[in-house]
Each structure stands twice: as structure tokens, then as C-alpha cells.
Amino acid sequence: MLQKMVLIALAGAVGTLARYGLSGLIQRVSGGDLPLGTLVVNILGCFLFGLVWALAEDRLLLEEQTRMVLLGGFMGAFTTFSTFVFDTGAMVREAQWLLATGNMLVQTGVGLAALYGGIVVGRLS
């Protein structure tokens, strides 16, 4: 158990550094106001999450621990957006349209409200 936690933590550190580096590089190269670096990381993260999931589930090419390290560690730190999209995609595959729509609206809407709430609280301090 301790070994798995250490591996997940190390993979998380690598995912964080990969996100920071790639996002920053793309943002510097694009030079625009649009957060293109974040967009690329989120889309790439979704692709990589799907790839790892398919290799693990459909082709059984990855062991359980390897899948946890890659998805929970690296991908969890690289982008949580990929997990959000994967969860919503699972609802769509199950034809749970209302849940999928609600998940998107709630996470986005409440996320924005929480962001601004945090800003307000931070400015009051």
C-alpha cells in the first residue's frame, strides 16, 4: 500500500510539472489572451485519459497498479478536467442525459461561483 501511494505521489509530481511546463510553453508561443496553454493541456489530458483507460480496460495491457499510478497520479495532477469529461462521458454512454447535463452545468456553474466566492472572501481578509 505504501509503495502504491509513493508511486502515485511521484506520478502526481511529474504530472504537475508536465502541466506547468506544457501550458507555459504553449502560452508563451501563442502570446494571446486566450488561455491556449490550459486548453491544450485539458484536451491532451482527455485524450491521454481515454487512451490509458482503453489500454487498461479493453486490451488489458496495463495492470491495476499501473492504471492507478497513471490515471490517479499523473493524470490527476496533469488535469482534473479529463476526469470530469470521463465521468460525464460515462453518463452519456449510459444515456443518462439529464445527469450528464446537470453534471456539466453544476460543476461549471458552481465552480465559477466558488472561484468568485473565494476571491470575495480573500479580499475581505
Legacy VTK file of the C-alpha trace (Angstrom):
# vtk DataFile Version 3.0
C-alpha trace
ASCII
DATASET POLYDATA
POINTS 125 float
0.000 0.000 0.000
2.797 2.424 0.905
4.590 1.650 -2.357
1.428 2.409 -4.366
0.951 5.721 -2.539
4.570 6.724 -3.175
4.259 5.851 -6.864
1.020 7.833 -7.177
2.642 10.815 -5.424
5.683 10.682 -7.713
3.497 10.381 -10.799
1.466 13.333 -9.493
4.624 15.411 -9.188
5.563 14.537 -12.773
2.024 15.377 -13.945
2.143 18.745 -12.191
5.489 19.613 -13.761
4.266 18.442 -17.180
1.143 20.617 -16.908
3.127 23.640 -15.771
5.771 23.238 -18.454
3.494 22.454 -21.395
0.882 25.043 -20.512
3.508 27.739 -20.017
5.329 26.872 -23.230
2.167 26.975 -25.323
1.038 30.210 -23.704
4.393 31.869 -24.387
4.426 30.673 -28.010
0.816 31.717 -28.684
1.197 35.029 -26.867
-2.545 35.654 -26.907
-5.093 36.486 -24.238
-6.897 33.172 -24.724
-5.582 30.619 -22.203
-4.472 28.335 -25.023
-1.960 26.538 -22.785
-4.742 25.431 -20.438
-6.934 24.422 -23.366
-4.213 22.238 -24.889
-3.421 20.585 -21.548
-7.111 19.851 -20.926
-7.705 18.385 -24.392
-4.464 16.389 -24.317
-5.373 15.184 -20.838
-8.746 13.941 -22.084
-7.072 12.083 -24.948
-4.435 10.512 -22.690
-7.042 9.526 -20.089
-9.089 7.787 -22.774
-6.011 6.076 -24.183
-4.853 4.764 -20.809
-8.386 3.671 -19.907
-8.801 1.750 -23.171
-5.414 0.075 -22.822
-6.274 -0.933 -19.267
-9.908 -1.961 -19.695
-10.334 -3.090 -23.283
-6.963 -4.599 -24.064
-5.850 -5.492 -20.539
-2.383 -4.168 -21.325
-1.975 -2.345 -18.010
-2.041 -3.793 -14.524
-4.340 -2.276 -11.890
-1.472 -0.563 -10.058
-0.081 0.913 -13.280
-3.525 2.230 -14.187
-3.902 3.830 -10.742
-0.465 5.448 -10.975
-1.138 6.826 -14.470
-4.757 7.898 -14.005
-4.815 8.838 -10.322
-1.275 10.157 -10.085
-0.080 11.596 -13.372
-3.441 12.433 -14.959
-4.925 13.626 -11.664
-2.181 16.215 -11.409
-1.888 16.918 -15.143
-5.579 17.833 -15.399
-8.709 17.028 -13.429
-10.690 18.214 -16.436
-10.055 14.842 -18.071
-11.709 13.095 -15.111
-14.669 15.464 -15.290
-15.092 14.731 -19.009
-14.633 10.977 -18.487
-17.305 10.908 -15.761
-19.691 12.926 -17.928
-18.933 10.665 -20.902
-19.835 7.620 -18.806
-23.214 9.196 -18.086
-23.717 9.878 -21.817
-22.791 6.268 -22.692
-25.445 5.119 -20.221
-27.964 7.530 -21.835
-28.221 9.453 -18.559
-28.703 12.722 -20.409
-30.153 14.675 -17.507
-27.350 13.622 -15.172
-24.684 14.402 -17.784
-26.155 17.840 -18.457
-26.585 18.506 -14.759
-23.009 17.425 -14.074
-21.674 19.845 -16.681
-23.837 22.746 -15.544
-23.303 22.211 -11.815
-19.557 21.682 -11.978
-19.038 24.642 -14.281
-21.565 26.967 -12.641
-20.755 26.090 -9.045
-17.049 26.082 -9.882
-17.291 29.653 -11.182
-19.374 30.698 -8.170
-16.834 29.100 -5.808
-13.988 30.861 -7.619
-15.634 34.249 -7.208
-16.688 33.395 -3.653
-13.079 32.635 -2.804
-11.987 35.910 -4.379
-14.553 37.821 -2.312
-13.544 36.082 0.926
-9.865 36.597 0.121
-10.398 40.300 -0.444
-12.279 40.643 2.851
-9.356 39.293 4.843
LINES 1 126
125 0 1 2 3 4 5 6 7 8 9 10 11 12 13 14 15 16 17 18 19 20 21 22 23 24 25 26 27 28 29 30 31 32 33 34 35 36 37 38 39 40 41 42 43 44 45 46 47 48 49 50 51 52 53 54 55 56 57 58 59 60 61 62 63 64 65 66 67 68 69 70 71 72 73 74 75 76 77 78 79 80 81 82 83 84 85 86 87 88 89 90 91 92 93 94 95 96 97 98 99 100 101 102 103 104 105 106 107 108 109 110 111 112 113 114 115 116 117 118 119 120 121 122 123 124
